[in-house]
Amino acid sequence: MEIRAFESLTTELFGQLEWFEQEIFERPMTREDLESELSDRPDLLVLVAFEEEKPCGFKVGYRYHSDREYFYSWSGGVVPHARGKGVASALMLHQHRVAKERGYRYVRTQTKNRYRDMLILNLKNGFEITGVYKKLREHEHGIILEKELAE
């Protein structure tokens, strides 16, 4: 497996992220949603995992608001045929290494209870649950997790 890192968004990369959204999520974001969410994000990091030159997973993060200590792991996923092969773990560890190299002290992320595999992966990799939230239009709670990057 090869992981490629991107620090700026191109038309091609937006297309790749849109493809991942369609392949992975039941309610995928559109290109317009992605552009709205990711344009102008400070310290952007997009990781794409490849198996035999075929994209199989991604992870996106950026600086959490104006706080230089927190890197926010915004989204990620693995295409169904590549699950169970360590792709998500490899992407997470790569993201954390880069965040630490960039001077961040913590990684923050959010997930939902229905994404149990992601929740378990985060907990196994040293994240702690620091809070929950509930959006008014949704019927499930979100889970906020944080991890201190090792010295």
C-alpha positions, 0 to 999 in steps of 0.5 A, a space after each residue: 500500500 502507498 499513501 500519497 499526501 496532498 496539501 492543496 486541492 485540485 480539480 482532480 483531487 476534488 474528483 477523487 474525494 467525490 468518488 470516495 464519497 459515492 463509494 463509501 457513504 450512504 449519504 455522500 457529499 457532492 463536489 459543491 459540499 466538499 468545496 464549501 467544506 474544504 476551501 480555505 481550511 488552514 494547514 489542509 492535509 489530504 491522504 489517499 491510500 493506493 493498492 496497486 495504483 488503485 485508490 482504496 482509502 482517504 483521510 482529510 484533516 486541517 487545523 482546528 479553528 484558530 487553535 495551533 495545538 489541535 489538528 482536526 481529523 475531518 473525514 475518511 474512509 475505506 472502499 468496501 473491497 479494501 476493508 479489513 486490510 489495515 488501510 484505515 489504521 495506516 492512514 490514521 497513523 500517517 495523519 498523526 505523524 504529519 500532524 506531530 511534525 507540523 507542531 500539533 499537540 492533539 488530534 480531535 475527531 468526531 464520529 457517530 455511534 453507528 460508525 462502530 468500526 471507526 469508533 473502535 479504531 479510534 479508541 484502540 489508537 489512543 483516543 479518549 471520548 471527550 464529549 457528545 453532541 446532538 444536532 437538532 435534525 438528527 436522531 443520534 448523538 455524535 461522539 467527540 474524541 481527542 488524542 494527545 500526540 506522543 512526544 
